[in-house]
Amino acid sequence: MSTVLPRRLMRAGIAMVGVAGLAMGLSACSGTSAEGGSAGKGDENLTLQFRGTPISLDPAFQGTASGSVFTVLAYDPLIYQAADGSLQPSLATEWEFTDESYTTFELTLRDDVEFASGEPFTAESVKNSVEYFLDADAANAARVGEIEDVEVVDPTTVRFHYADPFSGAPFSMTQTVMMGNIIGPDGLSDPDSLLLEMDGAGQYTYNSAESVPESSYVYDRNDNYWNPDAQMWDRITVDVIGDPNAVLNAASTGQIDFGLGSALLAGSAEDAGLDVLTAPFYNWELRLLDMAGEVNPALADERVRHAIALAVDRESIVNALGGDYMSVSDQMVAPGVDGHDDSLGWDHDPDAARDLLAEAGYPDGFEMTIVDSSQQDYESRIAQAVASSLGEVGIDVTIEVDAVSIPSFNEKLESGEFEASLWASNGTVGNTYQSFRFQDGASNPFGFSDDTMEALYEQSLVVDGEERTEVYQQMNERWQELAYTVPILTEHYVNYAGPRVTNIKSSAANPVMLPVGPRPEDNWQPTGE
């Protein structure tokens, strides 16, 4: 076995578990799950917590994961990604590729939908909203394919034409990617207004008059929503609470019904009578951004990057920080996610790491800086643990902590002044790679590209099912050889739910817990307590 390249295990006899099947097995529900129906409807209020202010109230710029709660309450997607990872009708009732080359994608739309402004939802509004999203060129635009044209076929039919094959089109229309969250014509006529108001076709309308920016965001039931049976709450409020101890206190005392938790406080949450909901999610990694060595010449050498990967003591880090709510990550995606391959992985081998550093001309190690966001990596605990591992092989790490906001963290990375960052990714191999390719933003500030990865990615766009999984596994292997990212650990979502809410679901295929969906069974529901 080579200690330089990722280890390879025997492929024969390895059973690949389907993502959908594993997702169902990992589903987590709070309390007793209420499966659909509108019996829970009434004058019920739901209060959630998020750890920071929204990146934006404009869905073209808002981030994904839990932070998308600020927009998905007011903006329905064309296609809904359910908790088990499956794709369900929402504003679109049907969809299909109309050619074998995966370049023409057609959706049939609902004809009974209105935006918050009262304007009707039509194919023309889809076209205008998507074109606004593409022109905005926000971070998620890298995940939606090369859209050449959006064609209005008739008022309830819209057709997407792609310059290149893109089999991922259905997923790109979901709330997970944000492009599918359609903005109404009144909002698009004044884009600046989307920073303060919302013009969507979602279950709730944003109440700017009662909201307090940077503190509390209020949403009232949309009386004109197309499926009132799915509306379980009269009002939903999202409170901004950053400190994990304050989140636990708010959940324990009933000030909030749902909070983004902490693995370190999960035991205390259980003792307080809260439901602790978990699902594998954040795949934490050390991103070695400066692959050409412009800021730190050492990182241009593949042997150095492999040495870093071998130096990380993942098992010790997980045991120290996460216990039952973290697991070792040694590749691009977590188990249960499309593209994971049990035959890939990095060993912890500090002696081999030192040998590689010496071969590369760094027998005494070198210095490097890692940028970290304390809003995501609480108290920079993961970053400090990684720095400790690297210090064992002579790599002296300085941690540049951004405690201001995610946009501030991104600005630091986009400056091109720092060679590495600690951050987390999620999703399939294809979706994860999309966030890196062809970008000069926070994920790839130096514009790194690899011909092999590009060729494999292009191949993944013209296949689906098991064929696409095989291509994803090849991409996973190549990514590990490059060591652009060094996997550290998989952090499980740890969230708290109080006694007033039930039917909260998630899975490895879609671990993000959001309170709304187009069907009653997709929605969090009141228990009546």
Phi, psi and omega per residue, in radians:
M1 nan 2.265 3.110
S2 -1.344 2.401 3.059
T3 -1.653 0.034 -3.127
V4 -1.663 -0.904 3.125
L5 -1.561 2.810 3.097
P6 -0.978 2.525 -3.086
R7 -1.249 2.640 3.106
R8 -2.110 2.309 3.083
L9 -1.876 2.909 3.123
M10 -1.072 2.226 3.124
R11 -1.367 -0.562 -3.064
A12 -1.036 2.305 3.064
G13 1.492 -0.047 3.117
I14 -1.396 2.103 -3.112
A15 -1.520 2.153 3.113
M16 -1.592 2.126 -3.116
V17 -1.538 2.253 3.119
G18 -1.094 2.483 -3.105
V19 -1.072 -0.751 -3.093
A20 -1.110 -0.733 3.139
G21 -1.124 -0.781 3.126
L22 -1.148 -0.647 -3.129
A23 -1.035 -0.746 -3.139
M24 -1.118 -0.633 3.141
G25 -1.201 -0.454 -3.104
L26 -1.671 0.020 -3.098
S27 -0.959 2.387 3.122
A28 -2.111 2.222 3.137
C29 -2.158 2.553 3.091
S30 -1.593 2.432 3.068
G31 1.009 -2.512 3.074
T32 -1.658 2.155 -3.028
S33 -1.315 2.219 3.037
A34 -1.644 2.057 -3.011
E35 -1.651 1.388 2.961
G36 1.524 -3.053 -3.102
G37 1.418 2.863 -3.107
S38 -1.940 0.374 -3.099
A39 -1.094 -0.455 -3.103
G40 -1.447 -0.061 -3.095
K41 -1.157 2.629 3.126
G42 2.839 -2.943 -3.141
D43 -1.427 1.195 -3.108
E44 -1.882 2.417 3.081
N45 -1.951 2.416 3.127
L46 -2.055 2.306 3.111
T47 -2.109 2.174 -3.138
L48 -1.966 2.953 3.065
Q49 -2.197 2.500 2.906
F50 -2.279 2.633 -2.952
R51 -1.396 -0.177 -3.137
G52 -2.724 3.104 3.117
T53 -1.262 2.703 3.120
P54 -1.137 2.551 3.027
I55 -1.026 -0.724 3.083
S56 -2.878 2.686 2.978
L57 -1.495 -0.125 3.086
D58 -1.488 2.075 -3.085
P59 -1.088 -0.330 3.078
A60 -1.194 -0.404 -3.067
F61 -2.024 -0.284 -3.114
Q62 -1.173 2.566 3.133
G63 -1.336 3.092 -3.138
T64 -1.701 -2.773 -3.116
A65 1.022 -2.626 -3.014
S66 -1.065 -0.530 -3.128
G67 -1.103 -0.305 -3.140
S68 -1.221 -0.146 3.115
V69 -0.995 -0.534 -3.115
F70 -1.122 -0.472 -3.098
T71 -1.872 -0.595 -3.049
V72 -1.191 -0.355 3.072
L73 -1.142 -0.582 -3.052
A74 -1.840 -0.270 -3.079
Y75 -2.171 1.991 3.014
D76 -1.330 2.549 3.064
P77 -1.546 2.874 3.020
L78 -1.122 -0.793 3.136
I79 -2.212 2.406 -3.070
Y80 -1.820 2.234 3.012
Q81 -1.565 1.977 -3.103
A82 -1.327 3.016 -3.073
A83 -1.085 -0.500 3.129
D84 -1.512 0.083 3.119
G85 1.619 -0.179 -3.127
S86 -1.276 2.749 3.140
L87 -1.776 2.244 -3.033
Q88 -2.177 2.650 3.083
P89 -1.066 2.523 3.041
S90 -2.446 -1.863 3.036
L91 -1.209 -0.440 3.014
A92 -1.759 2.370 -3.134
T93 -1.654 -0.478 3.140
E94 -2.558 2.740 3.074
W95 -2.752 2.686 3.130
E96 -2.921 2.708 2.913
F97 -1.441 2.284 -3.105
T98 -1.672 0.077 3.063
D99 -2.425 2.906 -3.122
E100 -1.491 -0.086 -3.095
S101 -1.675 0.058 3.137
Y102 1.018 0.674 3.127
T103 -2.052 -0.138 3.102
T104 -2.253 2.093 -3.035
F105 -2.191 2.182 -3.035
E106 -2.054 2.414 3.100
L107 -2.160 2.441 2.989
T108 -1.757 2.253 -2.977
L109 -1.826 2.749 3.018
R110 -1.186 2.609 3.134
D111 -1.967 0.256 -3.078
D112 -2.206 0.605 -3.017
V113 -2.065 2.446 3.035
E114 -2.166 2.615 2.996
F115 -1.397 2.971 -3.139
A116 -1.014 -0.519 -3.133
S117 -1.318 -0.231 -3.080
G118 1.725 -0.176 3.111
E119 -1.230 2.549 -3.118
P120 -1.291 2.593 3.058
F121 -1.512 2.137 -3.090
T122 -2.439 3.043 3.078
A123 -1.074 -0.602 3.118
E124 -1.115 -0.673 3.124
S125 -1.201 -0.588 3.060
V126 -1.119 -0.823 3.139
K127 -1.009 -0.832 -3.097
N128 -1.140 -0.704 -3.125
S129 -1.182 -0.759 3.139
V130 -1.128 -0.725 3.126
E131 -1.130 -0.629 3.053
Y132 -1.102 -0.781 3.120
F133 -1.018 -0.797 -3.111
L134 -1.179 -0.711 3.136
D135 -1.166 -0.535 3.140
A136 -1.156 -0.458 3.075
D137 0.923 0.718 3.100
A138 -1.351 3.108 -2.999
A139 -1.013 -0.686 -3.076
N140 -1.284 -0.166 3.125
A141 -1.076 -0.417 3.132
A142 -1.256 -0.151 -3.034
R143 -1.846 0.134 -2.983
V144 -2.014 0.173 3.120
G145 1.399 3.055 -3.121
E146 -1.601 1.465 -3.115
I147 -1.322 2.080 -3.100
E148 -1.561 -0.612 -3.073
D149 -2.841 2.557 3.009
V150 -2.005 2.025 -3.025
E151 -1.816 2.261 3.013
V152 -1.545 1.899 -3.127
V153 -1.404 -0.813 3.045
D154 -2.783 3.105 -3.034
P155 -0.985 -0.422 -3.116
T156 -2.085 0.304 3.122
T157 -2.357 2.224 3.106
V158 -2.269 2.485 -3.054
R159 -2.213 2.235 3.113
F160 -1.739 2.245 3.086
H161 -1.930 2.233 -3.085
Y162 -1.895 2.464 3.098
A163 -1.190 -0.530 3.127
D164 -2.311 2.758 3.109
P165 -0.971 2.459 -3.130
F166 -2.617 1.523 -3.114
S167 -1.244 -0.199 3.127
G168 -1.499 0.208 -3.093
A169 -0.972 -0.799 -3.121
P170 -1.011 -0.771 -3.130
F171 -1.132 -0.578 -3.109
S172 -1.193 -0.242 3.141
M173 -1.629 0.111 -3.073
T174 -1.602 3.001 3.080
Q175 -1.170 -0.328 -3.118
T176 -1.200 -0.576 -3.112
V177 -1.744 -0.353 3.003
M178 1.549 -0.453 -3.112
M179 -1.079 -0.577 -3.116
G180 -1.260 -0.176 3.100
N181 -1.365 1.695 -2.913
I182 -1.402 2.301 3.136
I183 -1.680 2.429 -3.114
G184 -1.330 2.914 -3.069
P185 -1.117 -0.596 3.136
D186 -1.136 -0.728 3.105
G187 -1.132 -0.731 -3.122
L188 -1.209 -0.451 3.128
S189 -1.221 -0.340 3.118
D190 -2.465 1.352 -3.045
P191 -0.969 -0.533 3.122
D192 -1.093 -0.488 -3.128
S193 -1.171 -0.395 -3.102
L194 -1.231 -0.167 3.063
L195 -1.439 -0.281 -3.082
L196 -2.137 -0.434 -3.114
E197 -2.255 2.994 3.122
M198 -2.321 2.418 3.125
D199 -2.237 1.289 -3.116
G200 -2.020 -3.061 3.112
A201 -2.068 0.605 -3.063
G202 -1.542 -3.121 -3.085
Q203 -1.204 -0.375 -3.044
Y204 -2.307 2.678 3.071
T205 -1.946 2.475 -3.103
Y206 -1.308 2.240 3.140
N207 -1.759 1.548 -3.089
S208 -1.205 -0.471 -3.098
A209 -1.174 -0.618 -3.109
E210 -1.730 -0.125 3.099
S211 -1.390 2.662 3.078
V212 -2.136 1.770 -3.097
P213 -0.880 2.429 -3.122
E214 1.257 0.113 -3.135
S215 -2.363 -0.944 -3.029
S216 -2.611 2.319 -3.088
Y217 -2.146 2.144 -2.958
V218 -1.955 2.388 -3.131
Y219 -2.300 2.257 3.133
D220 -1.839 2.685 3.137
R221 -1.006 2.321 3.095
N222 -1.456 1.864 -3.071
D223 -1.179 -0.263 -3.129
N224 -1.825 0.287 -3.106
Y225 -1.128 2.509 -3.017
W226 -1.209 -0.382 3.130
N227 -2.313 1.417 -3.072
P228 -1.092 -0.386 3.111
D229 -1.116 -0.360 -3.133
A230 -1.500 -0.191 -3.085
Q231 -1.516 1.930 -3.049
M232 -1.745 -0.189 -3.005
W233 -2.292 2.583 3.080
D234 -1.404 -0.630 3.138
R235 -2.600 2.481 3.048
I236 -2.168 2.277 3.128
T237 -2.097 2.364 3.063
V238 -1.945 1.956 3.124
D239 -1.660 2.439 3.106
V240 -1.584 1.979 3.099
I241 -2.387 2.049 -3.037
G242 -1.610 -0.661 -3.039
D243 -1.320 2.198 -3.106
P244 -1.014 -0.636 3.111
N245 -1.169 -0.646 3.105
A246 -1.198 -0.605 3.082
V247 -1.102 -0.824 3.130
L248 -1.067 -0.732 3.132
N249 -1.118 -0.730 -3.136
A250 -1.144 -0.681 3.120
A251 -1.225 -0.687 -3.095
S252 -1.180 -0.534 -3.093
T253 -1.700 0.061 3.094
G254 1.407 0.175 3.091
Q255 -1.224 -0.536 3.040
I256 -2.242 2.653 3.129
D257 -1.671 -0.302 -3.120
F258 -2.637 2.342 3.135
G259 -2.427 2.605 3.045
L260 -1.344 1.991 -2.956
G261 -1.590 -2.923 -3.125
S262 -2.409 2.380 3.102
A263 -1.041 -0.585 -3.098
L264 -1.242 -0.348 -3.087
L265 -1.974 0.125 -3.071
A266 -1.068 -0.694 3.116
G267 -1.066 -0.730 3.115
S268 -1.148 -0.612 3.114
A269 -1.139 -0.736 3.100
E270 -1.120 -0.713 3.110
D271 -1.086 -0.498 -3.138
A272 -1.464 0.021 3.101
G273 1.525 0.207 3.117
L274 -1.508 2.641 2.968
D275 -1.405 2.248 3.084
V276 -1.763 2.024 -3.073
L277 -1.844 2.274 -3.069
T278 -2.341 2.681 2.995
A279 -2.841 2.488 3.089
P280 -1.051 2.362 -3.110
F281 -2.533 -1.493 -2.983
Y282 -1.181 2.098 3.045
N283 -1.678 1.652 -3.070
W284 -1.272 2.435 -3.074
E285 -2.589 2.688 2.978
L286 -1.641 2.020 -3.111
R287 -1.615 2.025 3.124
L288 -1.591 1.364 -2.933
L289 -1.115 -0.603 -2.986
D290 -1.553 1.158 -3.048
M291 -1.182 -0.373 3.132
A292 -1.633 -0.061 3.103
G293 1.279 0.512 -3.112
E294 -1.206 -0.678 3.122
V295 -1.715 -0.729 -3.126
N296 -2.239 1.723 -3.056
P297 -0.961 -0.482 -3.094
A298 -1.057 -0.608 -3.045
L299 -1.269 -0.201 3.080
A300 -1.267 -0.282 -3.103
D301 -1.628 2.109 -3.127
E302 -1.024 -0.561 3.128
R303 -1.121 -0.621 3.105
V304 -1.171 -0.759 -3.133
R305 -1.128 -0.675 3.084
H306 -1.176 -0.629 3.107
A307 -1.090 -0.724 3.106
I308 -1.062 -0.766 -3.134
A309 -1.113 -0.660 3.141
L310 -1.310 -0.406 -3.075
A311 -1.381 -0.389 -3.037
V312 -1.280 2.142 3.125
D313 -1.603 1.410 -3.022
R314 -1.088 -0.731 -3.090
E315 -1.059 -0.800 -3.141
S316 -1.144 -0.671 3.137
I317 -1.109 -0.805 -3.136
V318 -1.097 -0.776 -3.131
N319 -1.098 -0.614 -3.104
A320 -1.356 -0.572 -2.976
L321 -1.864 -0.581 -2.918
G322 -2.094 -0.524 -3.081
G323 1.033 -2.137 -3.069
D324 -1.330 -0.145 -3.008
Y325 -1.991 0.308 2.989
M326 -2.457 2.758 3.041
S327 -2.520 2.740 -3.134
V328 -1.106 2.373 3.016
S329 -2.043 2.185 3.141
D330 -2.222 0.326 3.066
Q331 -2.734 -3.048 -2.937
M332 -1.120 -0.599 -3.103
V333 -2.324 2.823 -3.096
A334 -1.427 2.769 3.053
P335 -0.972 2.487 -3.117
G336 1.567 -0.071 -3.129
V337 -1.868 2.457 -3.052
D338 -1.027 2.112 -3.126
G339 1.924 -0.196 3.082
H340 -1.136 2.507 -3.079
D341 -2.405 2.002 -3.103
D342 -1.094 -0.284 -3.099
S343 -1.512 -0.018 3.121
L344 -1.789 2.743 3.036
G345 2.790 2.825 3.055
W346 -1.924 2.334 2.992
D347 -1.427 2.784 2.928
H348 -1.610 1.896 -3.059
D349 -2.486 1.413 -3.081
P350 -1.098 -0.544 3.107
D351 -1.133 -0.776 3.092
A352 -1.119 -0.623 3.108
A353 -1.094 -0.756 3.120
R354 -1.117 -0.700 3.121
D355 -1.080 -0.734 3.138
L356 -1.161 -0.694 3.102
L357 -1.094 -0.706 3.118
A358 -1.130 -0.767 3.117
E359 -1.044 -0.608 -3.112
A360 -1.426 -0.046 3.116
G361 1.677 0.314 -3.141
Y362 -2.213 1.052 -3.095
P363 -1.111 -0.443 3.123
D364 -1.786 0.232 -3.128
G365 1.405 -2.841 -3.140
F366 -2.826 3.059 3.129
E367 -1.811 2.554 3.043
M368 -2.640 2.736 3.135
T369 -2.014 2.357 3.098
I370 -2.040 2.198 3.070
V371 -1.550 2.324 -3.073
D372 -2.347 2.577 3.060
S373 -1.847 2.052 3.139
S374 -1.284 -0.214 3.068
Q375 -1.246 -0.485 3.119
Q376 -1.796 -0.793 3.107
D377 -1.702 1.554 -2.983
Y378 -0.999 2.198 -3.109
E379 0.986 0.353 3.119
S380 0.937 0.659 -3.080
R381 -1.192 -0.694 3.119
I382 -1.185 -0.761 3.141
A383 -1.054 -0.731 3.138
Q384 -1.147 -0.672 3.126
A385 -1.149 -0.703 3.089
V386 -1.123 -0.755 3.123
A387 -1.054 -0.656 3.118
S388 -1.124 -0.757 3.103
S389 -1.066 -0.797 -3.107
L390 -1.182 -0.565 3.100
G391 -1.086 -0.498 3.134
E392 -1.132 -0.392 3.131
V393 -1.907 0.222 3.035
G394 1.678 0.092 3.116
I395 -1.592 1.986 -3.071
D396 -1.573 1.929 -3.016
V397 -1.785 2.313 2.937
T398 -1.851 2.266 3.133
I399 -1.741 2.069 3.066
E400 -1.644 1.827 -3.033
V401 -1.664 2.243 2.994
D402 -1.821 2.046 -3.121
A403 -1.905 0.156 -3.026
V404 -1.483 -1.082 -3.068
S405 -2.959 2.925 3.071
I406 -1.131 -0.767 3.066
P407 -1.004 -0.671 3.113
S408 -1.135 -0.727 3.068
F409 -1.034 -0.813 3.131
N410 -1.069 -0.677 3.138
E411 -1.078 -0.690 3.096
K412 -1.045 -0.787 -3.115
L413 -1.192 -0.719 -3.117
E414 -1.152 -0.302 3.137
S415 -1.170 -0.373 -3.105
G416 1.291 0.278 -3.107
E417 -1.626 -0.181 -3.047
F418 -2.147 2.474 -3.010
E419 -1.550 -0.288 -3.053
A420 -2.651 2.741 3.091
S421 -2.527 2.756 3.005
L422 -1.892 2.145 -3.112
W423 -2.714 3.088 -3.085
A424 -2.266 2.545 3.089
S425 -2.121 2.987 3.072
N426 -2.761 2.905 3.139
G427 1.758 -3.118 -3.131
T428 -1.151 2.973 3.074
V429 -1.010 -0.774 -3.131
G430 -1.097 -0.792 3.141
N431 -1.157 -0.666 3.120
T432 -1.121 -0.785 -3.125
Y433 -1.161 -0.581 3.121
Q434 -0.967 -0.613 -3.093
S435 -1.240 -0.245 3.140
F436 -1.729 -0.629 -2.914
R437 -1.247 2.505 3.043
F438 0.939 0.563 3.132
Q439 -2.076 2.602 2.957
D440 -2.083 0.400 3.133
G441 -1.613 -2.683 -3.015
A442 -1.107 -0.571 -3.118
S443 -1.316 -0.485 -3.065
N444 -2.628 1.116 -3.001
P445 -1.152 -0.360 -3.136
F446 -1.706 0.058 3.051
G447 1.198 0.614 -3.132
F448 -1.173 2.480 3.068
S449 -2.545 2.562 3.128
D450 -2.236 2.230 -3.063
D451 -1.069 -0.687 -3.124
T452 -1.151 -0.782 3.107
M453 -1.087 -0.714 3.141
E454 -1.096 -0.747 -3.139
A455 -1.122 -0.729 3.122
L456 -1.170 -0.703 3.116
Y457 -1.079 -0.780 3.107
E458 -1.056 -0.668 3.107
Q459 -1.125 -0.633 -3.114
S460 -1.169 -0.331 -3.080
L461 -1.458 -0.145 -3.124
V462 -2.018 0.242 3.082
V463 -2.408 2.875 3.024
D464 -2.556 -3.111 3.131
G465 1.110 -2.455 -3.087
E466 -1.114 -0.589 3.120
E467 -1.094 -0.718 3.132
R468 -1.192 -0.661 3.089
T469 -1.021 -0.740 3.122
E470 -1.086 -0.714 3.111
V471 -1.165 -0.734 3.107
Y472 -1.019 -0.672 3.135
Q473 -1.173 -0.604 3.060
Q474 -1.178 -0.668 3.075
M475 -1.118 -0.734 3.115
N476 -1.000 -0.784 -3.136
E477 -1.127 -0.779 -3.134
R478 -1.126 -0.694 3.138
W479 -1.067 -0.652 3.140
Q480 -1.242 -0.642 3.068
E481 -1.079 -0.717 3.140
L482 -1.202 -0.598 -3.079
A483 0.986 0.725 2.985
Y484 -1.151 -0.695 3.023
T485 -2.085 2.419 3.087
V486 -1.861 1.919 -3.103
P487 -1.166 2.515 -3.100
I488 -2.054 -1.115 -3.083
L489 -2.745 2.755 2.997
T490 -1.782 2.060 3.103
E491 -1.617 2.184 3.115
H492 -1.402 2.452 2.976
Y493 -1.012 2.224 3.052
V494 -2.167 1.892 -3.095
N495 -2.205 2.773 -3.116
Y496 -1.991 2.444 3.033
A497 -2.240 2.357 3.113
G498 -1.513 -3.121 -3.026
P499 -1.284 -0.174 -3.066
R500 -1.539 -0.115 -3.040
V501 -2.315 2.513 3.121
T502 -2.478 -3.140 3.117
N503 1.159 0.572 3.067
I504 -1.545 2.102 -3.024
K505 -2.191 2.701 3.024
S506 -2.847 3.014 3.134
S507 -2.790 3.027 3.066
A508 -1.094 -0.551 -3.140
A509 -1.312 -0.464 3.076
N510 -2.657 1.456 -3.055
P511 -1.401 -0.134 -3.077
V512 -1.327 2.139 -3.102
M513 -1.656 1.892 -3.138
L514 -2.151 2.537 -2.932
P515 -1.412 -0.121 -3.020
V516 -2.233 2.647 3.050
G517 -2.834 2.911 -3.010
P518 -1.276 -0.349 3.136
R519 -1.877 2.618 3.112
P520 -0.935 -0.686 -3.096
E521 -1.218 -0.222 3.116
D522 -1.487 -0.205 -2.959
N523 -1.724 2.539 2.942
W524 -1.119 2.513 -3.016
Q525 -2.280 2.553 3.117
P526 -1.295 2.505 3.112
T527 -1.531 -0.249 -3.102
G528 1.542 0.043 3.135
E529 -1.430 nan nan
